[in-house]
Amino acid sequence: MPRWQALDTLQQAGVSVFVSMSPTYPTMDEDDFHELLSYFRALGEVVVFHEPINPRGANFQQCLDAAQQAGYDDVVEELQQMQESRQYWVEYALDQLNTVQQVATRFDGLQVHSWPDDELVRSTSGQLRSKLEAMQQAVSPESFSEYAPDTSPEQSELARDGESVDHLI
């Protein structure tokens, strides 16, 4: 809440505000994303940068250790499953990217710029890989002028509302 209040204070002072919703965890669902994005939308016309967690590097281990210390056993179990199964992580990451983009469409003036991990892109093929590469290469929509940029068509859901990304994998 203190971070949100700081962002609100900056926004009210006329400072452009951008939010990094990263990393998102495997236990987060549509309701969690809706709640977070509603807070961000309340700040005004905001760009939200989003990236699902990936099981590489020290940052992942830090997240895993923190979840263990906090007693978040469900998060720990999901994170460990990601470490053990690349396919599990790929499916999670695609679902998260898709869900966040779908939820974002419910908020006028809220733009989400998703960051698919390079390893995720390499783990896909065909139309899905092309979509993820376009998402990676899309210019982020933050504006440093009084005119808000258009939403990038590359930054959209991977599958339509109610659809699973499973058929794309």
N, C-alpha and C positions, 0 to 999 in steps of 0.2 A: 504494500500500500504506500509506503514512503516513496518508492520509485515512481508510482503512478502520480502521486501528488507533485513530485518534482517535475515530471513531464507536463502536467497540467499547468503548473506555474510558468514554465518556459513557454508553453503554447500561448497562454494568455498574455505574455509579454511580447508576443510576436516572433518568437524564435521558432524556426521550422523544427518539427519534431519527427523523428523516425524511431521505430521500435524494432529490436531484434528479438523475435520469439524463437529462441534457439538455445539449446536443442529442445525439441519436444520429445517426450518420453512415451514408451509403448503403452503405458496404462492410460494415456490421455485419449479421450474420445470426443465425439462430436459436441457433446454438451460442454466439455471443458474448453474446447476451442471457441465455442459460441460465447461463453462467459469472458474469456480473455479478449476476444476480438471486440466484444461490446464495450469493454473498458477502453480499449485503444480507440475505437470509433468515437467514444465520448470526448476524446481529446480534440476532435475536429477532423479535418482532411489529413489523414495520417497514412504514411507508408509503413507497412509491417514487413520485415524481412524474416523469412521462415526457413528453418532447416531441421529435418529430423536428425536425431542422434545417430552417429555411426560408430561401430565397435572397433575403431582404430585409435591408436595414440593414447597418450597419458590422460587426456581429458575424459575419455570414456571410463578409464579405471578410476579416476577421481569421482565421477558420478556414481559408479558402482559402489565405491567405498563409502561415499556420503549416504547413499540409500541404505546400505547395510547398517551404518552407525545410527541412522534415524529410525531403523526398524521398519522400513518400507519393504517388507518381504515380497510383495507382489511385484514391485518395480525391480528388485534384485533378481527375482526369478526370470522376468522378461529380458532383462539385460544379459543375464547369463545365457539364456537361450539364443540371443543374438550373437554372442561370442562363439557359440558352438555350431550354429547353423547359418551360413551365409544366405541361404534361400529364405530362412525365417526373417533375417534382417531386410532383405530385398523386398519381401512382401509387406513387412511393416512400413518401411520407408515410402513405398509407393502408395500405400493406403493413407499414410499421414499427409503426404503431399496432396493427394486427391481430396481428402476430407477437409483440410484447411482451405483449399481453394473453393470447394463447394460452400462451406460455411461463410466464407468471405463475400460471396455473391448476395448474401442477405443484408449487407450493410452498404447503403449508398455512400460514396465518398471514401471508402476504405479500400486501399490497394495492398495486395499481398504479393511480395516478390519472393518466390521460392527458390531455394538453392539446392538442386539435386547434387549429391556428392558424385565426384568423378567415378568412384568405384561402383556406385549405383548405375550410372549410365553404362559403364562397361559390362554390367551384369544383365543388360537388356539387349534387345535387338528389334529390328523392323520399325514399325510405326511408333512404338513406345520409346525406343531409343531416340528417334528423330524428335519426338515431342520433348523428351528430357533435355536433349542437346539444345533445342530452341529455347527452353526455359533457362538453361545455363547462360546462353548467349544474349538473352534479352537485356536491353538496357534498363537499369532500375529506374523506377518512375519518380524518384524524388525530384522536386522542383526547387530551384533557388530563385525563382521569379514569382511574380504575382499570379502567373498562369499555371494551373495544375496540368500536368501532362495527361494524355489519354492512357487508359489501362492497356498494357501490352497484351495482344492476343496470345502470345506465347505463355503468359502467366495465367493459365486457366486450369480448370480441373482436368484430370487425365481421363475420367469417365464421368458421365452425366449423373445428376442427382439420383440416388437410389441404386446406381450400378456399382458393382464391385470392380476393382482393377484386375481381378483374377483372370478375366478373359484376355487381357493384354499381355500377361506374363508368358 
